[in-house]
Amino acid sequence: MTATAQPRRPLTRWATAPIRALRYLNQELLGAHEAMARSSRFPQPRPQADPAQASQVHPASSEKVPTGV
């Protein structure tokens, strides 16, 4: 007889498949939780406005600006 592992029975494979799937899902959820916890612990600064976009804004004309009468 060789030293290779015996093939699993189909019933055993059928029974362990849901357990493996749950373990995989649990690992994915733990990873997502850790990523969310990291992002909330170290909030990122808001992106600053691009100076090129700021120069495209047109000032209001003098007709629309209210003046003290």
Helices and strands as residue ranges (DSSP letters): H 10-41, H 51-55
